[in-house]
Amino acid sequence: AIMALLFGVPWWTLVGAPAWPAAVLVAGTVVFAVAFVALPTTRMLGHGRRRGDAEAALGDALLGAMWVLFVWSLLGQVLGLGLLL
């Protein structure tokens, strides 16, 4: 559920809600889907038993980037609702 929120809110804000052409919608969805799979994979490989430095750095960077996208997307949605009132 947390991963769905972490990736779903930015996906909706950047890809789903705007009236993008179908090709952009598909490409954006593929990018988010790859990141959705890559985040837990790189975190497990980087912080698991094998502890790969490159995997840990990639997983941590991906988590940080998604967190920033999530927060700014959520703020944008909340402020957008405020402007409608």
N, CA, C and O atoms as a Maestro MAE file, in Angstrom:
{
 s_m_m2io_version
 :::
 2.0.0
}

f_m_ct {
 s_m_title
 :::
 protein
 m_atom[340] {
  # First column is atom index #
  i_m_mmod_type
  r_m_x_coord
  r_m_y_coord
  r_m_z_coord
  i_m_residue_number
  s_m_chain_name
  s_m_pdb_residue_name
  s_m_pdb_atom_name
  i_m_atomic_number
  :::
  1 25 0.820 -1.185 0.000 1 A "ALA " " N  " 7
  2 3 0.000 0.000 0.000 1 A "ALA " " CA " 6
  3 2 0.873 1.262 0.000 1 A "ALA " " C  " 6
  4 15 0.549 2.250 -0.659 1 A "ALA " " O  " 8
  5 25 1.971 1.215 0.740 2 A "ILE " " N  " 7
  6 3 2.861 2.380 0.792 2 A "ILE " " CA " 6
  7 2 3.498 2.618 -0.573 2 A "ILE " " C  " 6
  8 15 3.586 3.756 -1.034 2 A "ILE " " O  " 8
  9 25 3.941 1.539 -1.214 3 A "MET " " N  " 7
  10 3 4.556 1.686 -2.540 3 A "MET " " CA " 6
  11 2 3.540 2.228 -3.543 3 A "MET " " C  " 6
  12 15 3.883 3.046 -4.396 3 A "MET " " O  " 8
  13 25 2.300 1.776 -3.443 4 A "ALA " " N  " 7
  14 3 1.267 2.263 -4.358 4 A "ALA " " CA " 6
  15 2 1.044 3.761 -4.171 4 A "ALA " " C  " 6
  16 15 0.866 4.484 -5.151 4 A "ALA " " O  " 8
  17 25 1.050 4.229 -2.935 5 A "LEU " " N  " 7
  18 3 0.921 5.668 -2.689 5 A "LEU " " CA " 6
  19 2 2.156 6.430 -3.149 5 A "LEU " " C  " 6
  20 15 2.048 7.481 -3.782 5 A "LEU " " O  " 8
  21 25 3.331 5.893 -2.825 6 A "LEU " " N  " 7
  22 3 4.582 6.570 -3.161 6 A "LEU " " CA " 6
  23 2 4.728 6.760 -4.665 6 A "LEU " " C  " 6
  24 15 5.249 7.780 -5.115 6 A "LEU " " O  " 8
  25 25 4.275 5.789 -5.439 7 A "PHE " " N  " 7
  26 3 4.381 5.887 -6.892 7 A "PHE " " CA " 6
  27 2 3.089 6.379 -7.542 7 A "PHE " " C  " 6
  28 15 3.126 7.004 -8.601 7 A "PHE " " O  " 8
  29 25 1.951 6.100 -6.912 8 A "GLY " " N  " 7
  30 3 0.667 6.444 -7.516 8 A "GLY " " CA " 6
  31 2 0.372 7.930 -7.557 8 A "GLY " " C  " 6
  32 15 -0.138 8.436 -8.556 8 A "GLY " " O  " 8
  33 25 0.687 8.631 -6.481 9 A "VAL " " N  " 7
  34 3 0.402 10.075 -6.439 9 A "VAL " " CA " 6
  35 2 1.221 10.828 -7.491 9 A "VAL " " C  " 6
  36 15 0.650 11.624 -8.236 9 A "VAL " " O  " 8
  37 25 2.547 10.607 -7.579 10 A "PRO " " N  " 7
  38 3 3.288 11.294 -8.646 10 A "PRO " " CA " 6
  39 2 2.869 10.852 -10.046 10 A "PRO " " C  " 6
  40 15 2.841 11.662 -10.973 10 A "PRO " " O  " 8
  41 25 2.542 9.557 -10.201 11 A "TRP " " N  " 7
  42 3 2.093 9.098 -11.521 11 A "TRP " " CA " 6
  43 2 0.827 9.834 -11.919 11 A "TRP " " C  " 6
  44 15 0.716 10.314 -13.047 11 A "TRP " " O  " 8
  45 25 -0.121 9.927 -11.010 12 A "TRP " " N  " 7
  46 3 -1.376 10.601 -11.331 12 A "TRP " " CA " 6
  47 2 -1.140 12.079 -11.641 12 A "TRP " " C  " 6
  48 15 -1.724 12.612 -12.584 12 A "TRP " " O  " 8
  49 25 -0.298 12.739 -10.865 13 A "THR " " N  " 7
  50 3 -0.055 14.165 -11.048 13 A "THR " " CA " 6
  51 2 0.680 14.449 -12.354 13 A "THR " " C  " 6
  52 15 0.339 15.393 -13.067 13 A "THR " " O  " 8
  53 25 1.685 13.638 -12.666 14 A "LEU " " N  " 7
  54 3 2.529 13.913 -13.832 14 A "LEU " " CA " 6
  55 2 2.057 13.240 -15.113 14 A "LEU " " C  " 6
  56 15 2.252 13.779 -16.202 14 A "LEU " " O  " 8
  57 25 1.439 12.068 -14.996 15 A "VAL " " N  " 7
  58 3 1.127 11.273 -16.187 15 A "VAL " " CA " 6
  59 2 -0.374 11.072 -16.369 15 A "VAL " " C  " 6
  60 15 -0.901 11.308 -17.456 15 A "VAL " " O  " 8
  61 25 -1.062 10.642 -15.325 16 A "GLY " " N  " 7
  62 3 -2.454 10.235 -15.460 16 A "GLY " " CA " 6
  63 2 -3.444 11.377 -15.629 16 A "GLY " " C  " 6
  64 15 -4.303 11.317 -16.508 16 A "GLY " " O  " 8
  65 25 -3.342 12.404 -14.815 17 A "ALA " " N  " 7
  66 3 -4.333 13.482 -14.829 17 A "ALA " " CA " 6
  67 2 -4.215 14.420 -16.032 17 A "ALA " " C  " 6
  68 15 -5.244 14.779 -16.605 17 A "ALA " " O  " 8
  69 25 -3.014 14.834 -16.442 18 A "PRO " " N  " 7
  70 3 -2.930 15.725 -17.607 18 A "PRO " " CA " 6
  71 2 -3.402 15.013 -18.874 18 A "PRO " " C  " 6
  72 15 -3.345 13.787 -18.971 18 A "PRO " " O  " 8
  73 25 -3.853 15.777 -19.812 19 A "ALA " " N  " 7
  74 3 -4.367 15.213 -21.064 19 A "ALA " " CA " 6
  75 2 -3.226 14.981 -22.054 19 A "ALA " " C  " 6
  76 15 -3.160 15.618 -23.105 19 A "ALA " " O  " 8
  77 25 -2.333 14.060 -21.702 20 A "TRP " " N  " 7
  78 3 -1.218 13.735 -22.576 20 A "TRP " " CA " 6
  79 2 -1.690 12.846 -23.721 20 A "TRP " " C  " 6
  80 15 -2.693 12.145 -23.586 20 A "TRP " " O  " 8
  81 25 -0.974 12.868 -24.850 21 A "PRO " " N  " 7
  82 3 -1.266 11.897 -25.910 21 A "PRO " " CA " 6
  83 2 -1.005 10.473 -25.408 21 A "PRO " " C  " 6
  84 15 -0.292 10.274 -24.424 21 A "PRO " " O  " 8
  85 25 -1.578 9.505 -26.083 22 A "ALA " " N  " 7
  86 3 -1.486 8.106 -25.643 22 A "ALA " " CA " 6
  87 2 -0.043 7.631 -25.539 22 A "ALA " " C  " 6
  88 15 0.292 6.883 -24.620 22 A "ALA " " O  " 8
  89 25 0.815 8.052 -26.463 23 A "ALA " " N  " 7
  90 3 2.214 7.606 -26.437 23 A "ALA " " CA " 6
  91 2 2.927 8.102 -25.182 23 A "ALA " " C  " 6
  92 15 3.716 7.367 -24.588 23 A "ALA " " O  " 8
  93 25 2.661 9.326 -24.779 24 A "VAL " " N  " 7
  94 3 3.283 9.879 -23.571 24 A "VAL " " CA " 6
  95 2 2.731 9.178 -22.335 24 A "VAL " " C  " 6
  96 15 3.474 8.900 -21.393 24 A "VAL " " O  " 8
  97 25 1.442 8.893 -22.334 25 A "LEU " " N  " 7
  98 3 0.820 8.175 -21.220 25 A "LEU " " CA " 6
  99 2 1.441 6.794 -21.048 25 A "LEU " " C  " 6
  100 15 1.744 6.380 -19.929 25 A "LEU " " O  " 8
  101 25 1.627 6.087 -22.147 26 A "VAL " " N  " 7
  102 3 2.231 4.750 -22.086 26 A "VAL " " CA " 6
  103 2 3.687 4.842 -21.650 26 A "VAL " " C  " 6
  104 15 4.119 4.073 -20.791 26 A "VAL " " O  " 8
  105 25 4.450 5.765 -22.224 27 A "ALA " " N  " 7
  106 3 5.866 5.900 -21.863 27 A "ALA " " CA " 6
  107 2 6.029 6.277 -20.394 27 A "ALA " " C  " 6
  108 15 6.880 5.714 -19.705 27 A "ALA " " O  " 8
  109 25 5.238 7.208 -19.912 28 A "GLY " " N  " 7
  110 3 5.307 7.592 -18.505 28 A "GLY " " CA " 6
  111 2 4.922 6.461 -17.580 28 A "GLY " " C  " 6
  112 15 5.528 6.283 -16.524 28 A "GLY " " O  " 8
  113 25 3.920 5.695 -17.967 29 A "THR " " N  " 7
  114 3 3.494 4.548 -17.165 29 A "THR " " CA " 6
  115 2 4.582 3.491 -17.117 29 A "THR " " C  " 6
  116 15 4.817 2.888 -16.070 29 A "THR " " O  " 8
  117 25 5.246 3.262 -18.236 30 A "VAL " " N  " 7
  118 3 6.341 2.282 -18.269 30 A "VAL " " CA " 6
  119 2 7.488 2.737 -17.372 30 A "VAL " " C  " 6
  120 15 8.059 1.926 -16.643 30 A "VAL " " O  " 8
  121 25 7.828 4.011 -17.414 31 A "VAL " " N  " 7
  122 3 8.906 4.532 -16.560 31 A "VAL " " CA " 6
  123 2 8.562 4.333 -15.086 31 A "VAL " " C  " 6
  124 15 9.405 3.889 -14.306 31 A "VAL " " O  " 8
  125 25 7.338 4.658 -14.704 32 A "PHE " " N  " 7
  126 3 6.932 4.476 -13.307 32 A "PHE " " CA " 6
  127 2 6.876 2.999 -12.930 32 A "PHE " " C  " 6
  128 15 7.223 2.643 -11.804 32 A "PHE " " O  " 8
  129 25 6.448 2.134 -13.846 33 A "ALA " " N  " 7
  130 3 6.396 0.698 -13.551 33 A "ALA " " CA " 6
  131 2 7.792 0.122 -13.352 33 A "ALA " " C  " 6
  132 15 8.009 -0.689 -12.453 33 A "ALA " " O  " 8
  133 25 8.737 0.539 -14.186 34 A "VAL " " N  " 7
  134 3 10.122 0.073 -14.030 34 A "VAL " " CA " 6
  135 2 10.688 0.556 -12.699 34 A "VAL " " C  " 6
  136 15 11.355 -0.205 -11.997 34 A "VAL " " O  " 8
  137 25 10.431 1.799 -12.351 35 A "ALA " " N  " 7
  138 3 10.908 2.322 -11.066 35 A "ALA " " CA " 6
  139 2 10.233 1.609 -9.899 35 A "ALA " " C  " 6
  140 15 10.863 1.380 -8.866 35 A "ALA " " O  " 8
  141 25 8.958 1.254 -10.054 36 A "PHE " " N  " 7
  142 3 8.215 0.544 -9.012 36 A "PHE " " CA " 6
  143 2 8.851 -0.811 -8.719 36 A "PHE " " C  " 6
  144 15 8.922 -1.231 -7.563 36 A "PHE " " O  " 8
  145 25 9.310 -1.488 -9.756 37 A "VAL " " N  " 7
  146 3 9.970 -2.791 -9.581 37 A "VAL " " CA " 6
  147 2 11.414 -2.603 -9.130 37 A "VAL " " C  " 6
  148 15 11.915 -3.384 -8.321 37 A "VAL " " O  " 8
  149 25 12.084 -1.581 -9.644 38 A "ALA " " N  " 7
  150 3 13.506 -1.383 -9.347 38 A "ALA " " CA " 6
  151 2 13.757 -0.953 -7.908 38 A "ALA " " C  " 6
  152 15 14.783 -1.312 -7.331 38 A "ALA " " O  " 8
  153 25 12.843 -0.196 -7.322 39 A "LEU " " N  " 7
  154 3 13.085 0.308 -5.965 39 A "LEU " " CA " 6
  155 2 13.271 -0.812 -4.943 39 A "LEU " " C  " 6
  156 15 14.314 -0.844 -4.290 39 A "LEU " " O  " 8
  157 25 12.329 -1.725 -4.768 40 A "PRO " " N  " 7
  158 3 12.570 -2.779 -3.767 40 A "PRO " " CA " 6
  159 2 13.700 -3.724 -4.164 40 A "PRO " " C  " 6
  160 15 14.408 -4.250 -3.305 40 A "PRO " " O  " 8
  161 25 13.865 -3.936 -5.470 41 A "THR " " N  " 7
  162 3 14.932 -4.828 -5.928 41 A "THR " " CA " 6
  163 2 16.303 -4.267 -5.581 41 A "THR " " C  " 6
  164 15 17.138 -4.976 -5.019 41 A "THR " " O  " 8
  165 25 16.540 -3.013 -5.907 42 A "THR " " N  " 7
  166 3 17.850 -2.420 -5.618 42 A "THR " " CA " 6
  167 2 18.064 -2.241 -4.125 42 A "THR " " C  " 6
  168 15 19.191 -2.357 -3.644 42 A "THR " " O  " 8
  169 25 17.005 -1.962 -3.390 43 A "ARG " " N  " 7
  170 3 17.153 -1.829 -1.937 43 A "ARG " " CA " 6
  171 2 17.504 -3.178 -1.311 43 A "ARG " " C  " 6
  172 15 18.339 -3.235 -0.408 43 A "ARG " " O  " 8
  173 25 16.882 -4.261 -1.773 44 A "MET " " N  " 7
  174 3 17.212 -5.586 -1.230 44 A "MET " " CA " 6
  175 2 18.625 -6.003 -1.612 44 A "MET " " C  " 6
  176 15 19.364 -6.536 -0.784 44 A "MET " " O  " 8
  177 25 19.003 -5.763 -2.864 45 A "LEU " " N  " 7
  178 3 20.351 -6.138 -3.296 45 A "LEU " " CA " 6
  179 2 21.413 -5.290 -2.605 45 A "LEU " " C  " 6
  180 15 22.492 -5.790 -2.290 45 A "LEU " " O  " 8
  181 25 21.123 -4.031 -2.369 46 A "GLY " " N  " 7
  182 3 22.107 -3.138 -1.768 46 A "GLY " " CA " 6
  183 2 22.208 -3.232 -0.263 46 A "GLY " " C  " 6
  184 15 23.269 -2.975 0.306 46 A "GLY " " O  " 8
  185 25 21.119 -3.597 0.389 47 A "HIS " " N  " 7
  186 3 21.122 -3.633 1.849 47 A "HIS " " CA " 6
  187 2 20.884 -5.035 2.395 47 A "HIS " " C  " 6
  188 15 20.701 -5.206 3.600 47 A "HIS " " O  " 8
  189 25 20.885 -6.037 1.524 48 A "GLY " " N  " 7
  190 3 20.692 -7.418 1.950 48 A "GLY " " CA " 6
  191 2 22.006 -8.066 2.335 48 A "GLY " " C  " 6
  192 15 22.938 -7.397 2.782 48 A "GLY " " O  " 8
  193 25 22.068 -9.360 2.158 49 A "ARG " " N  " 7
  194 3 23.270 -10.107 2.555 49 A "ARG " " CA " 6
  195 2 24.493 -9.750 1.722 49 A "ARG " " C  " 6
  196 15 25.606 -9.692 2.243 49 A "ARG " " O  " 8
  197 25 24.291 -9.512 0.430 50 A "ARG " " N  " 7
  198 3 25.449 -9.247 -0.445 50 A "ARG " " CA " 6
  199 2 25.945 -7.818 -0.337 50 A "ARG " " C  " 6
  200 15 27.124 -7.561 -0.578 50 A "ARG " " O  " 8
  201 25 25.093 -6.898 0.013 51 A "ARG " " N  " 7
  202 3 25.439 -5.499 0.253 51 A "ARG " " CA " 6
  203 2 26.269 -4.858 -0.863 51 A "ARG " " C  " 6
  204 15 27.402 -4.435 -0.633 51 A "ARG " " O  " 8
  205 25 25.712 -4.789 -2.050 52 A "GLY " " N  " 7
  206 3 26.397 -4.138 -3.160 52 A "GLY " " CA " 6
  207 2 26.318 -2.626 -3.043 52 A "GLY " " C  " 6
  208 15 25.238 -2.069 -2.846 52 A "GLY " " O  " 8
  209 25 27.452 -1.968 -3.164 53 A "ASP " " N  " 7
  210 3 27.485 -0.508 -3.022 53 A "ASP " " CA " 6
  211 2 26.709 0.193 -4.130 53 A "ASP " " C  " 6
  212 15 25.970 1.142 -3.869 53 A "ASP " " O  " 8
  213 25 26.875 -0.270 -5.361 54 A "ALA " " N  " 7
  214 3 26.183 0.372 -6.479 54 A "ALA " " CA " 6
  215 2 24.672 0.202 -6.350 54 A "ALA " " C  " 6
  216 15 23.912 1.139 -6.599 54 A "ALA " " O  " 8
  217 25 24.244 -0.989 -5.963 55 A "GLU " " N  " 7
  218 3 22.815 -1.234 -5.801 55 A "GLU " " CA " 6
  219 2 22.238 -0.408 -4.656 55 A "GLU " " C  " 6
  220 15 21.134 0.126 -4.761 55 A "GLU " " O  " 8
  221 25 22.996 -0.308 -3.559 56 A "ALA " " N  " 7
  222 3 22.542 0.493 -2.416 56 A "ALA " " CA " 6
  223 2 22.418 1.962 -2.811 56 A "ALA " " C  " 6
  224 15 21.435 2.615 -2.463 56 A "ALA " " O  " 8
  225 25 23.393 2.477 -3.523 57 A "ALA " " N  " 7
  226 3 23.357 3.881 -3.944 57 A "ALA " " CA " 6
  227 2 22.190 4.133 -4.900 57 A "ALA " " C  " 6
  228 15 21.494 5.141 -4.784 57 A "ALA " " O  " 8
  229 25 21.982 3.212 -5.843 58 A "LEU " " N  " 7
  230 3 20.877 3.366 -6.788 58 A "LEU " " CA " 6
  231 2 19.530 3.282 -6.076 58 A "LEU " " C  " 6
  232 15 18.632 4.081 -6.344 58 A "LEU " " O  " 8
  233 25 19.388 2.322 -5.175 59 A "GLY " " N  " 7
  234 3 18.138 2.188 -4.430 59 A "GLY " " CA " 6
  235 2 17.856 3.392 -3.554 59 A "GLY " " C  " 6
  236 15 16.721 3.866 -3.493 59 A "GLY " " O  " 8
  237 25 18.874 3.889 -2.878 60 A "ASP " " N  " 7
  238 3 18.702 5.062 -2.020 60 A "ASP " " CA " 6
  239 2 18.372 6.307 -2.841 60 A "ASP " " C  " 6
  240 15 17.526 7.109 -2.444 60 A "ASP " " O  " 8
  241 25 19.034 6.468 -3.982 61 A "ALA " " N  " 7
  242 3 18.761 7.617 -4.849 61 A "ALA " " CA " 6
  243 2 17.347 7.540 -5.420 61 A "ALA " " C  " 6
  244 15 16.653 8.553 -5.510 61 A "ALA " " O  " 8
  245 25 16.927 6.346 -5.801 62 A "LEU " " N  " 7
  246 3 15.578 6.173 -6.333 62 A "LEU " " CA " 6
  247 2 14.527 6.451 -5.262 62 A "LEU " " C  " 6
  248 15 13.508 7.082 -5.539 62 A "LEU " " O  " 8
  249 25 14.773 5.984 -4.050 63 A "LEU " " N  " 7
  250 3 13.849 6.267 -2.950 63 A "LEU " " CA " 6
  251 2 13.775 7.771 -2.680 63 A "LEU " " C  " 6
  252 15 12.685 8.310 -2.482 63 A "LEU " " O  " 8
  253 25 14.910 8.445 -2.671 64 A "GLY " " N  " 7
  254 3 14.922 9.888 -2.452 64 A "GLY " " CA " 6
  255 2 14.198 10.643 -3.551 64 A "GLY " " C  " 6
  256 15 13.438 11.571 -3.276 64 A "GLY " " O  " 8
  257 25 14.431 10.247 -4.797 65 A "ALA " " N  " 7
  258 3 13.770 10.915 -5.920 65 A "ALA " " CA " 6
  259 2 12.258 10.706 -5.871 65 A "ALA " " C  " 6
  260 15 11.493 11.637 -6.120 65 A "ALA " " O  " 8
  261 25 11.831 9.492 -5.553 66 A "MET " " N  " 7
  262 3 10.397 9.225 -5.478 66 A "MET " " CA " 6
  263 2 9.760 9.967 -4.309 66 A "MET " " C  " 6
  264 15 8.620 10.421 -4.401 66 A "MET " " O  " 8
  265 25 10.499 10.086 -3.215 67 A "TRP " " N  " 7
  266 3 9.971 10.817 -2.066 67 A "TRP " " CA " 6
  267 2 9.770 12.289 -2.423 67 A "TRP " " C  " 6
  268 15 8.746 12.873 -2.068 67 A "TRP " " O  " 8
  269 25 10.725 12.892 -3.114 68 A "VAL " " N  " 7
  270 3 10.599 14.291 -3.537 68 A "VAL " " CA " 6
  271 2 9.419 14.443 -4.500 68 A "VAL " " C  " 6
  272 15 8.624 15.373 -4.363 68 A "VAL " " O  " 8
  273 25 9.302 13.534 -5.471 69 A "LEU " " N  " 7
  274 3 8.169 13.592 -6.402 69 A "LEU " " CA " 6
  275 2 6.840 13.438 -5.666 69 A "LEU " " C  " 6
  276 15 5.872 14.132 -5.974 69 A "LEU " " O  " 8
  277 25 6.796 12.529 -4.694 70 A "PHE " " N  " 7
  278 3 5.573 12.307 -3.922 70 A "PHE " " CA " 6
  279 2 5.171 13.566 -3.155 70 A "PHE " " C  " 6
  280 15 4.017 13.991 -3.212 70 A "PHE " " O  " 8
  281 25 6.121 14.156 -2.443 71 A "VAL " " N  " 7
  282 3 5.808 15.328 -1.615 71 A "VAL " " CA " 6
  283 2 5.362 16.501 -2.480 71 A "VAL " " C  " 6
  284 15 4.359 17.147 -2.176 71 A "VAL " " O  " 8
  285 25 6.095 16.782 -3.551 72 A "TRP " " N  " 7
  286 3 5.727 17.914 -4.398 72 A "TRP " " CA " 6
  287 2 4.419 17.665 -5.134 72 A "TRP " " C  " 6
  288 15 3.645 18.598 -5.347 72 A "TRP " " O  " 8
  289 25 4.162 16.433 -5.520 73 A "SER " " N  " 7
  290 3 2.888 16.116 -6.169 73 A "SER " " CA " 6
  291 2 1.732 16.283 -5.197 73 A "SER " " C  " 6
  292 15 0.693 16.842 -5.547 73 A "SER " " O  " 8
  293 25 1.914 15.800 -3.983 74 A "LEU " " N  " 7
  294 3 0.867 15.931 -2.971 74 A "LEU " " CA " 6
  295 2 0.611 17.402 -2.637 74 A "LEU " " C  " 6
  296 15 -0.541 17.824 -2.532 74 A "LEU " " O  " 8
  297 25 1.676 18.176 -2.470 75 A "LEU " " N  " 7
  298 3 1.515 19.612 -2.212 75 A "LEU " " CA " 6
  299 2 0.789 20.304 -3.365 75 A "LEU " " C  " 6
  300 15 -0.082 21.146 -3.145 75 A "LEU " " O  " 8
  301 25 1.150 19.948 -4.578 76 A "GLY " " N  " 7
  302 3 0.492 20.536 -5.738 76 A "GLY " " CA " 6
  303 2 -0.984 20.198 -5.797 76 A "GLY " " C  " 6
  304 15 -1.806 21.050 -6.135 76 A "GLY " " O  " 8
  305 25 -1.324 18.963 -5.473 77 A "GLN " " N  " 7
  306 3 -2.736 18.559 -5.471 77 A "GLN " " CA " 6
  307 2 -3.516 19.300 -4.385 77 A "GLN " " C  " 6
  308 15 -4.625 19.776 -4.630 77 A "GLN " " O  " 8
  309 25 -2.939 19.395 -3.191 78 A "VAL " " N  " 7
  310 3 -3.619 20.077 -2.083 78 A "VAL " " CA " 6
  311 2 -3.785 21.565 -2.389 78 A "VAL " " C  " 6
  312 15 -4.855 22.130 -2.160 78 A "VAL " " O  " 8
  313 25 -2.736 22.197 -2.902 79 A "LEU " " N  " 7
  314 3 -2.839 23.617 -3.242 79 A "LEU " " CA " 6
  315 2 -3.804 23.844 -4.400 79 A "LEU " " C  " 6
  316 15 -4.497 24.860 -4.439 79 A "LEU " " O  " 8
  317 25 -3.852 22.913 -5.334 80 A "GLY " " N  " 7
  318 3 -4.821 23.009 -6.428 80 A "GLY " " CA " 6
  319 2 -6.253 22.944 -5.924 80 A "GLY " " C  " 6
  320 15 -7.125 23.661 -6.414 80 A "GLY " " O  " 8
  321 25 -6.494 22.078 -4.940 81 A "LEU " " N  " 7
  322 3 -7.827 22.022 -4.329 81 A "LEU " " CA " 6
  323 2 -8.158 23.329 -3.619 81 A "LEU " " C  " 6
  324 15 -9.293 23.803 -3.666 81 A "LEU " " O  " 8
  325 25 -7.157 23.902 -2.963 82 A "GLY " " N  " 7
  326 3 -7.364 25.181 -2.288 82 A "GLY " " CA " 6
  327 2 -7.718 26.296 -3.258 82 A "GLY " " C  " 6
  328 15 -8.510 27.178 -2.924 82 A "GLY " " O  " 8
  329 25 -7.147 26.269 -4.444 83 A "LEU " " N  " 7
  330 3 -7.452 27.296 -5.440 83 A "LEU " " CA " 6
  331 2 -8.860 27.144 -6.003 83 A "LEU " " C  " 6
  332 15 -9.464 28.124 -6.439 83 A "LEU " " O  " 8
  333 25 -9.381 25.927 -5.997 84 A "LEU " " N  " 7
  334 3 -10.738 25.715 -6.491 84 A "LEU " " CA " 6
  335 2 -11.794 26.261 -5.539 84 A "LEU " " C  " 6
  336 15 -12.907 26.585 -5.952 84 A "LEU " " O  " 8
  337 25 -11.438 26.361 -4.267 85 A "LEU " " N  " 7
  338 3 -12.408 26.854 -3.274 85 A "LEU " " CA " 6
  339 2 -12.464 28.318 -3.327 85 A "LEU " " C  " 6
  340 15 -13.217 28.934 -2.574 85 A "LEU " " O  " 8
  :::
 }
 m_bond[339] {
  # First column is bond index #
  i_m_from
  i_m_to
  i_m_order
  :::
  1 1 2 1
  2 2 3 1
  3 3 4 2
  4 3 5 1
  5 5 6 1
  6 6 7 1
  7 7 8 2
  8 7 9 1
  9 9 10 1
  10 10 11 1
  11 11 12 2
  12 11 13 1
  13 13 14 1
  14 14 15 1
  15 15 16 2
  16 15 17 1
  17 17 18 1
  18 18 19 1
  19 19 20 2
  20 19 21 1
  21 21 22 1
  22 22 23 1
  23 23 24 2
  24 23 25 1
  25 25 26 1
  26 26 27 1
  27 27 28 2
  28 27 29 1
  29 29 30 1
  30 30 31 1
  31 31 32 2
  32 31 33 1
  33 33 34 1
  34 34 35 1
  35 35 36 2
  36 35 37 1
  37 37 38 1
  38 38 39 1
  39 39 40 2
  40 39 41 1
  41 41 42 1
  42 42 43 1
  43 43 44 2
  44 43 45 1
  45 45 46 1
  46 46 47 1
  47 47 48 2
  48 47 49 1
  49 49 50 1
  50 50 51 1
  51 51 52 2
  52 51 53 1
  53 53 54 1
  54 54 55 1
  55 55 56 2
  56 55 57 1
  57 57 58 1
  58 58 59 1
  59 59 60 2
  60 59 61 1
  61 61 62 1
  62 62 63 1
  63 63 64 2
  64 63 65 1
  65 65 66 1
  66 66 67 1
  67 67 68 2
  68 67 69 1
  69 69 70 1
  70 70 71 1
  71 71 72 2
  72 71 73 1
  73 73 74 1
  74 74 75 1
  75 75 76 2
  76 75 77 1
  77 77 78 1
  78 78 79 1
  79 79 80 2
  80 79 81 1
  81 81 82 1
  82 82 83 1
  83 83 84 2
  84 83 85 1
  85 85 86 1
  86 86 87 1
  87 87 88 2
  88 87 89 1
  89 89 90 1
  90 90 91 1
  91 91 92 2
  92 91 93 1
  93 93 94 1
  94 94 95 1
  95 95 96 2
  96 95 97 1
  97 97 98 1
  98 98 99 1
  99 99 100 2
  100 99 101 1
  101 101 102 1
  102 102 103 1
  103 103 104 2
  104 103 105 1
  105 105 106 1
  106 106 107 1
  107 107 108 2
  108 107 109 1
  109 109 110 1
  110 110 111 1
  111 111 112 2
  112 111 113 1
  113 113 114 1
  114 114 115 1
  115 115 116 2
  116 115 117 1
  117 117 118 1
  118 118 119 1
  119 119 120 2
  120 119 121 1
  121 121 122 1
  122 122 123 1
  123 123 124 2
  124 123 125 1
  125 125 126 1
  126 126 127 1
  127 127 128 2
  128 127 129 1
  129 129 130 1
  130 130 131 1
  131 131 132 2
  132 131 133 1
  133 133 134 1
  134 134 135 1
  135 135 136 2
  136 135 137 1
  137 137 138 1
  138 138 139 1
  139 139 140 2
  140 139 141 1
  141 141 142 1
  142 142 143 1
  143 143 144 2
  144 143 145 1
  145 145 146 1
  146 146 147 1
  147 147 148 2
  148 147 149 1
  149 149 150 1
  150 150 151 1
  151 151 152 2
  152 151 153 1
  153 153 154 1
  154 154 155 1
  155 155 156 2
  156 155 157 1
  157 157 158 1
  158 158 159 1
  159 159 160 2
  160 159 161 1
  161 161 162 1
  162 162 163 1
  163 163 164 2
  164 163 165 1
  165 165 166 1
  166 166 167 1
  167 167 168 2
  168 167 169 1
  169 169 170 1
  170 170 171 1
  171 171 172 2
  172 171 173 1
  173 173 174 1
  174 174 175 1
  175 175 176 2
  176 175 177 1
  177 177 178 1
  178 178 179 1
  179 179 180 2
  180 179 181 1
  181 181 182 1
  182 182 183 1
  183 183 184 2
  184 183 185 1
  185 185 186 1
  186 186 187 1
  187 187 188 2
  188 187 189 1
  189 189 190 1
  190 190 191 1
  191 191 192 2
  192 191 193 1
  193 193 194 1
  194 194 195 1
  195 195 196 2
  196 195 197 1
  197 197 198 1
  198 198 199 1
  199 199 200 2
  200 199 201 1
  201 201 202 1
  202 202 203 1
  203 203 204 2
  204 203 205 1
  205 205 206 1
  206 206 207 1
  207 207 208 2
  208 207 209 1
  209 209 210 1
  210 210 211 1
  211 211 212 2
  212 211 213 1
  213 213 214 1
  214 214 215 1
  215 215 216 2
  216 215 217 1
  217 217 218 1
  218 218 219 1
  219 219 220 2
  220 219 221 1
  221 221 222 1
  222 222 223 1
  223 223 224 2
  224 223 225 1
  225 225 226 1
  226 226 227 1
  227 227 228 2
  228 227 229 1
  229 229 230 1
  230 230 231 1
  231 231 232 2
  232 231 233 1
  233 233 234 1
  234 234 235 1
  235 235 236 2
  236 235 237 1
  237 237 238 1
  238 238 239 1
  239 239 240 2
  240 239 241 1
  241 241 242 1
  242 242 243 1
  243 243 244 2
  244 243 245 1
  245 245 246 1
  246 246 247 1
  247 247 248 2
  248 247 249 1
  249 249 250 1
  250 250 251 1
  251 251 252 2
  252 251 253 1
  253 253 254 1
  254 254 255 1
  255 255 256 2
  256 255 257 1
  257 257 258 1
  258 258 259 1
  259 259 260 2
  260 259 261 1
  261 261 262 1
  262 262 263 1
  263 263 264 2
  264 263 265 1
  265 265 266 1
  266 266 267 1
  267 267 268 2
  268 267 269 1
  269 269 270 1
  270 270 271 1
  271 271 272 2
  272 271 273 1
  273 273 274 1
  274 274 275 1
  275 275 276 2
  276 275 277 1
  277 277 278 1
  278 278 279 1
  279 279 280 2
  280 279 281 1
  281 281 282 1
  282 282 283 1
  283 283 284 2
  284 283 285 1
  285 285 286 1
  286 286 287 1
  287 287 288 2
  288 287 289 1
  289 289 290 1
  290 290 291 1
  291 291 292 2
  292 291 293 1
  293 293 294 1
  294 294 295 1
  295 295 296 2
  296 295 297 1
  297 297 298 1
  298 298 299 1
  299 299 300 2
  300 299 301 1
  301 301 302 1
  302 302 303 1
  303 303 304 2
  304 303 305 1
  305 305 306 1
  306 306 307 1
  307 307 308 2
  308 307 309 1
  309 309 310 1
  310 310 311 1
  311 311 312 2
  312 311 313 1
  313 313 314 1
  314 314 315 1
  315 315 316 2
  316 315 317 1
  317 317 318 1
  318 318 319 1
  319 319 320 2
  320 319 321 1
  321 321 322 1
  322 322 323 1
  323 323 324 2
  324 323 325 1
  325 325 326 1
  326 326 327 1
  327 327 328 2
  328 327 329 1
  329 329 330 1
  330 330 331 1
  331 331 332 2
  332 331 333 1
  333 333 334 1
  334 334 335 1
  335 335 336 2
  336 335 337 1
  337 337 338 1
  338 338 339 1
  339 339 340 2
  :::
 }
}
